[in-house]
Amino acid sequence: MASAIFTKWCALFFLVAQHAAAALLMRYSRSVPSQNHWKMQTAVIVQEIIKGIACVILLLREGTLFSAFSDTKELLRTAVPAILYLIQNNMLFVAVNYLNAPTYTVLYQIKILTTAIMSVTFLQRRLSLSQWLGLILLTSGVSMVTWTQANPADTKAVDVSLEAINVDLFCGVGAVLLAATTSGVSGVYFEKILKGSSVSLWARNLQLAVYSVVAGIIGLYAGGDLADVVENGFFHGYTLSVWAAILNNAAGGLLIAVVIKYADVILKNFASSLSIVVTVLFSAFFFNTSMSALFGLGATLVIFSLFLYAELVPPFRP
């Protein structure tokens, strides 16, 4: 029991560090104009291949490699979160086309609440009043933090009709809500199959990596980047910082599974939200990112929400 608790909190700590490092590494790899020629979709494919290779090595050490593909039913169950992740990513692309950056970044934080609702609905998880309050404060706090980092100049043109604006708003908000819902469902479903079957953690991750590679190749074709990759090479533009970002993201994929296995998908969202605060703090030092009073308030709410959710704040008694 003590070992499982230690594993849970270690995984959460490293996930916060990994998420923060991911944002910083990706930003740095894109900050040098002369090196900004690599395709994001190829990086996604490579990181999933690396994650799959790591799982193969771990399964070989356990002598259970073929268990990942021996049960067709379990293999098909893993396809569900893979398809949901694909829908989620596509809806985010749609939302970006219809909404400005501040609106998009704030609305997408609804995924924190949709994940909690899905956990209560499908996993019969019980949350106390203080935990629900913590989730609401977390959503508000991380929305404030992401708002301060969004570009306020990124707004839609004002010389369009009110009807066109309403259509854009309807499509954009609908896409974000669908993305947030699929995020909650996929996370909860992945937790359910991780904890509710005999398939090992690494076998399940290998299955998901295979599906993700296939989805990445489809995305490469659908996004119109396949011709450029064929012409210039798959690894065109890759630098040391790009490889560092890829390796970090691959490690993050494994860490997320460990967190969901030993904790839950709600705590995973807490770790992701806290990493946003850490990222902005590091960006202020290394990229001269400005920090406002709104960021301070949002960061305070995020941290306080962690204590509320963990029920470390004594209940208020009038």
C-alpha positions in Angstrom: 0.0 0.0 0.0 2.8 2.4 1.0 4.7 1.5 -2.2 1.6 2.3 -4.4 1.1 5.7 -2.7 4.8 6.5 -3.2 4.6 5.5 -6.8 1.5 7.6 -7.3 3.0 10.8 -5.9 6.4 10.3 -7.6 4.6 9.8 -11.0 2.5 12.9 -10.4 5.6 15.0 -9.6 7.5 13.8 -12.6 4.4 14.4 -14.8 4.3 18.0 -13.7 8.0 18.4 -14.6 7.6 16.5 -17.9 4.6 18.6 -19.0 6.4 21.8 -18.1 9.5 20.7 -19.9 7.5 19.7 -23.0 6.0 23.2 -23.4 9.4 24.8 -22.9 11.3 22.4 -25.3 8.6 22.7 -28.0 8.7 26.5 -27.7 12.5 26.6 -27.9 12.6 24.2 -30.8 10.2 26.6 -32.7 11.8 29.8 -31.5 14.8 29.6 -33.9 13.5 30.7 -37.4 16.4 29.0 -39.2 15.6 25.6 -37.5 11.8 25.9 -37.7 11.3 23.5 -40.7 10.3 20.2 -39.1 6.8 18.8 -39.3 4.9 18.5 -36.1 3.1 15.4 -37.3 6.3 13.5 -37.9 7.4 14.3 -34.3 4.2 12.8 -33.0 4.8 9.6 -35.0 8.4 9.3 -33.8 7.5 9.8 -30.2 4.8 7.1 -30.4 7.3 4.7 -32.0 9.8 5.4 -29.2 7.1 4.8 -26.7 6.2 1.6 -28.4 9.9 0.4 -28.4 10.2 1.2 -24.7 7.1 -0.9 -24.0 8.4 -3.8 -26.2 11.7 -3.8 -24.1 9.8 -3.8 -20.9 7.5 -6.6 -22.0 10.5 -8.6 -23.3 12.0 -8.3 -19.8 8.8 -9.6 -18.3 8.5 -12.3 -21.0 5.0 -11.2 -21.9 5.4 -9.4 -25.2 2.8 -11.5 -27.1 0.2 -10.8 -24.4 -0.3 -7.3 -26.0 -1.8 -8.8 -29.1 -3.1 -12.2 -28.0 -6.5 -11.1 -27.0 -8.4 -9.5 -29.9 -11.2 -8.2 -27.7 -8.7 -6.3 -25.4 -6.9 -5.0 -28.5 -10.2 -3.6 -29.9 -11.0 -2.0 -26.5 -7.8 0.0 -26.7 -9.0 1.3 -30.1 -11.8 3.2 -28.4 -9.6 5.8 -26.6 -7.3 6.0 -29.7 -10.3 7.0 -31.9 -11.5 9.4 -29.2 -8.1 11.0 -29.1 -8.2 11.4 -32.9 -11.6 13.0 -32.7 -10.5 15.3 -29.9 -7.4 16.5 -31.8 -9.4 17.2 -35.0 -12.0 19.1 -33.0 -9.3 21.3 -31.5 -8.1 22.1 -35.0 -11.6 23.0 -36.0 -12.0 25.2 -32.9 -8.8 27.1 -33.6 -10.2 28.0 -37.0 -13.4 29.6 -35.6 -12.3 31.0 -32.3 -9.7 33.5 -31.2 -6.9 32.2 -29.0 -8.1 33.6 -25.6 -11.6 32.2 -26.1 -10.3 28.8 -27.2 -7.8 28.4 -24.4 -10.3 29.3 -21.7 -13.2 27.2 -23.0 -11.0 24.1 -23.4 -10.4 24.0 -19.7 -13.9 22.7 -19.3 -12.3 19.3 -19.9 -11.3 19.3 -16.2 -15.0 19.3 -15.2 -16.1 16.9 -18.0 -13.5 14.4 -16.8 -14.8 14.6 -13.3 -18.4 14.2 -14.5 -17.4 11.2 -16.6 -15.5 9.7 -13.6 -18.5 10.0 -11.4 -20.8 8.6 -14.1 -18.8 5.7 -15.5 -16.5 4.8 -12.6 -18.9 5.5 -9.8 -16.3 7.7 -8.2 -17.6 9.7 -5.3 -16.4 13.3 -4.9 -17.0 15.4 -1.8 -18.2 19.0 -1.9 -14.7 20.3 -1.2 -13.4 18.2 -4.1 -16.0 19.6 -6.5 -15.1 23.1 -5.3 -11.5 22.3 -5.9 -12.2 21.3 -9.5 -14.2 24.4 -10.1 -11.4 26.6 -8.7 -8.9 24.6 -10.8 -10.9 25.3 -13.9 -11.1 29.0 -13.1 -7.5 29.3 -12.1 -6.0 27.5 -15.1 -8.3 29.6 -17.4 -6.9 32.8 -15.9 -3.3 31.5 -16.4 -3.9 30.5 -20.0 -5.8 33.7 -20.7 -2.7 35.7 -19.7 -0.6 33.8 -22.2 -3.0 34.0 -25.1 -2.5 36.7 -27.7 -5.2 39.4 -27.2 -4.6 40.6 -30.7 -5.6 37.2 -32.1 -9.2 38.2 -32.8 -11.5 37.7 -35.7 -11.9 40.3 -38.3 -14.5 43.0 -37.5 -15.6 43.6 -41.0 -17.9 40.6 -41.2 -21.6 40.3 -40.6 -23.1 39.5 -37.2 -24.6 36.4 -38.7 -21.1 35.1 -39.8 -19.7 35.9 -36.3 -22.6 33.9 -34.7 -22.0 30.9 -37.0 -18.2 31.0 -36.3 -18.9 31.2 -32.5 -21.4 28.4 -32.7 -19.1 26.1 -34.6 -16.1 27.0 -32.5 -17.8 26.5 -29.1 -19.4 23.3 -30.4 -16.0 22.0 -31.4 -14.4 22.9 -28.1 -17.2 21.3 -26.1 -17.0 18.1 -28.2 -13.2 18.1 -27.7 -13.6 18.6 -24.0 -16.2 15.8 -23.8 -14.1 13.3 -25.8 -11.1 14.2 -23.6 -13.1 13.3 -20.5 -14.6 10.1 -22.0 -11.2 8.9 -23.4 -9.4 9.5 -20.2 -12.0 7.8 -18.0 -12.3 4.9 -20.5 -8.5 4.4 -20.6 -8.5 4.4 -16.7 -11.2 1.8 -16.8 -9.4 -0.6 -19.1 -6.1 -0.1 -17.3 -7.5 -1.0 -13.9 -10.3 -3.3 -15.0 -8.5 -6.0 -17.0 -5.6 -8.4 -16.7 -3.7 -6.7 -19.6 -0.5 -5.1 -18.2 0.2 -1.4 -18.2 3.0 -1.8 -20.8 1.0 -4.1 -23.1 -1.9 -1.5 -23.0 0.6 1.3 -23.8 2.0 -0.7 -26.7 -1.4 -1.2 -28.2 -2.2 2.5 -27.9 1.2 3.4 -29.4 0.4 1.2 -32.5 -3.0 2.9 -33.0 -1.4 6.3 -32.5 1.2 5.7 -35.2 -1.5 4.7 -37.6 -3.5 7.8 -36.7 -0.4 9.9 -37.1 0.3 8.6 -40.6 -3.3 9.3 -41.6 -2.9 12.8 -40.1 0.2 13.4 -42.1 -1.6 12.5 -45.3 -4.8 14.4 -44.4 -2.9 17.5 -43.4 -1.2 17.7 -46.8 2.3 17.3 -45.4 3.0 13.9 -46.9 4.4 15.4 -50.2 6.8 17.6 -48.3 8.0 14.7 -46.1 8.6 12.5 -49.2 10.5 15.4 -50.9 12.6 16.6 -48.0 12.9 13.5 -45.8 11.0 12.4 -42.7 13.6 13.9 -40.3 14.1 17.1 -42.2 14.7 20.0 -39.8 15.3 17.9 -36.7 17.7 19.4 -34.3 19.0 18.4 -30.8 16.2 20.4 -29.2 13.5 18.7 -31.4 14.9 15.3 -30.4 14.9 16.3 -26.8 11.2 17.4 -27.1 10.3 14.1 -28.8 12.0 12.0 -26.1 10.4 14.0 -23.4 6.9 13.6 -24.9 7.5 9.9 -25.3 8.4 9.6 -21.6 5.3 11.8 -20.8 3.0 9.3 -22.6 4.3 6.5 -20.4 4.1 8.7 -17.3 0.4 9.5 -18.0 -0.4 5.8 -18.1 1.4 5.3 -14.8 -0.5 8.2 -13.2 -3.8 6.9 -14.4 -3.0 3.4 -13.3 -1.9 4.3 -9.8 -3.9 7.5 -9.2 -6.7 8.6 -11.5 -7.4 10.7 -14.6 -8.6 13.6 -12.4 -5.3 13.9 -10.6 -3.6 13.7 -14.0 -5.5 16.8 -15.0 -4.4 18.5 -11.8 -0.8 17.7 -12.7 -1.3 19.0 -16.2 -2.8 22.2 -14.8 0.0 22.8 -12.3 2.5 22.3 -15.1 1.0 25.3 -17.0 1.8 27.5 -14.0 5.3 26.1 -13.8 5.8 26.6 -17.5 4.8 30.3 -17.3 7.1 30.8 -14.4 10.1 29.3 -16.3 9.1 31.2 -19.4 9.2 34.5 -17.5 12.9 33.8 -16.7 14.0 32.2 -20.0 11.8 33.8 -22.6 11.0 37.1 -20.9 7.3 36.3 -20.7 5.3 38.9 -18.8 3.3 37.9 -15.7 0.3 39.9 -14.7 -1.8 40.1 -11.5 -4.4 37.9 -13.2 -1.7 35.2 -13.6 -0.9 35.5 -9.9 -4.5 35.1 -9.0 -4.9 32.1 -11.3 -1.8 30.4 -10.0 -3.0 30.9 -6.5 -6.3 29.3 -7.3 -4.6 26.3 -9.0 -2.4 25.7 -6.0 -5.3 26.2 -3.5 -7.5 23.8 -5.5 -4.9 21.1 -5.1 -5.2 21.4 -1.3 -9.0 21.4 -1.6 -9.2 18.3 -3.8 -6.8 16.5 -1.5 -9.0 17.6 1.4 -6.1 19.1 3.2 -8.1 22.3 3.9 -10.1 22.1 7.2 -13.8 22.5 6.6 -15.3 25.9 7.3 -17.4 26.0 10.4 -19.4 29.3 11.1 
